[in-house]
Amino acid sequence: MRRSRAEWSKQIALWRKSGLTAREYAAKAGLNPGTLKFWKYALGKEARSCPEFPLVEVHSAAGRDDRLEIALVSGHRVRVPGTFESDALRRLLAVLEVSA
């Protein structure tokens, strides 16, 4: 079964919280430990290259004025008006990233 980037992000977060080694967590979760380690590396590299806003997609909501939808790596989706306050959005994204 193929997992999405968001699903792997959640698995990595669960693994980190578990305190288990990659091999132990993978066995418990039915995952390949090599694949688990790869996604930890890939998602970590992605976060380091864009630490402030780890985005998957940003696009206009079709046919609905100038609102934007932001899909985070964690799987959260945020919709904001085109006139959003950047500081408020930055704080919201920081909270969502911590809760992922």
C-alpha positions as CSV (number, residue, x, y, z in Angstrom):
1,M,0.0,0.0,0.0
2,R,1.3,3.4,-1.0
3,R,1.2,6.1,1.7
4,S,0.9,9.8,1.1
5,R,3.5,12.3,2.3
6,A,1.0,13.4,5.0
7,E,0.6,9.8,6.2
8,W,4.4,9.4,6.4
9,S,4.7,12.6,8.3
10,K,2.2,11.3,10.8
11,Q,4.1,8.0,11.1
12,I,7.4,9.8,11.7
13,A,5.7,11.9,14.4
14,L,4.3,8.8,16.1
15,W,7.7,7.0,15.8
16,R,9.5,10.0,17.5
17,K,6.9,10.1,20.3
18,S,7.2,6.3,20.8
19,G,10.9,6.3,21.8
20,L,11.4,3.1,19.9
21,T,14.1,2.4,17.4
22,A,13.2,2.4,13.7
23,R,13.3,-1.4,13.6
24,E,11.1,-1.7,16.7
25,Y,8.5,0.9,15.6
26,A,8.4,-0.5,12.0
27,A,7.8,-4.0,13.3
28,K,5.0,-2.7,15.6
29,A,3.4,-0.6,12.8
30,G,3.9,-3.1,10.0
31,L,6.3,-0.9,8.1
32,N,9.7,-1.4,6.5
33,P,12.4,0.1,8.7
34,G,14.4,1.3,5.7
35,T,11.4,3.1,4.3
36,L,10.6,4.7,7.6
37,K,14.2,6.0,7.9
38,F,14.0,7.3,4.3
39,W,10.9,9.3,5.0
40,K,12.4,10.7,8.2
41,Y,15.4,11.9,6.2
42,A,13.3,13.2,3.3
43,L,10.8,15.1,5.4
44,G,13.5,16.4,7.7
45,K,15.5,17.7,4.6
46,E,12.3,19.3,3.3
47,A,11.6,21.0,6.6
48,R,15.2,22.3,6.8
49,S,15.1,23.8,3.3
50,C,11.8,25.7,4.1
51,P,11.5,25.7,7.9
52,E,9.1,28.6,8.2
53,F,6.4,27.3,5.9
54,P,6.6,23.5,5.1
55,L,3.9,23.6,2.4
56,V,2.7,21.0,0.0
57,E,0.5,23.2,-2.1
58,V,-0.8,26.7,-2.3
59,H,-3.6,27.6,-4.7
60,S,-6.6,29.8,-5.2
61,A,-10.0,28.4,-4.2
62,A,-11.6,27.9,-7.6
63,G,-14.2,30.5,-8.4
64,R,-14.2,32.1,-5.0
65,D,-12.7,35.5,-5.0
66,D,-9.0,35.7,-3.8
67,R,-8.9,33.1,-1.0
68,L,-6.0,30.8,-0.7
69,E,-5.8,27.2,0.5
70,I,-2.6,26.0,2.1
71,A,-2.0,22.3,2.4
72,L,0.8,21.5,5.0
73,V,3.0,18.5,5.0
74,S,1.3,17.4,8.3
75,G,-2.0,17.0,6.4
76,H,-3.6,20.2,7.8
77,R,-5.4,22.5,5.3
78,V,-5.7,26.2,6.0
79,R,-7.9,28.6,4.0
80,V,-7.2,32.3,4.2
81,P,-8.6,35.3,2.5
82,G,-6.4,37.2,0.1
83,T,-6.1,40.0,2.6
84,F,-4.8,37.8,5.4
85,E,-2.4,39.2,8.0
86,S,1.0,37.5,7.5
87,D,1.9,37.5,11.2
88,A,-1.4,35.9,12.2
89,L,-0.9,33.2,9.5
90,R,2.7,32.6,10.6
91,R,1.5,32.1,14.2
92,L,-1.2,29.7,13.1
93,L,1.2,27.6,11.0
94,A,3.6,27.4,13.9
95,V,0.8,26.0,16.1
96,L,-0.3,23.5,13.5
97,E,3.3,22.3,12.9
98,V,3.7,21.7,16.6
99,S,0.5,19.8,16.9
100,A,1.3,17.5,13.9
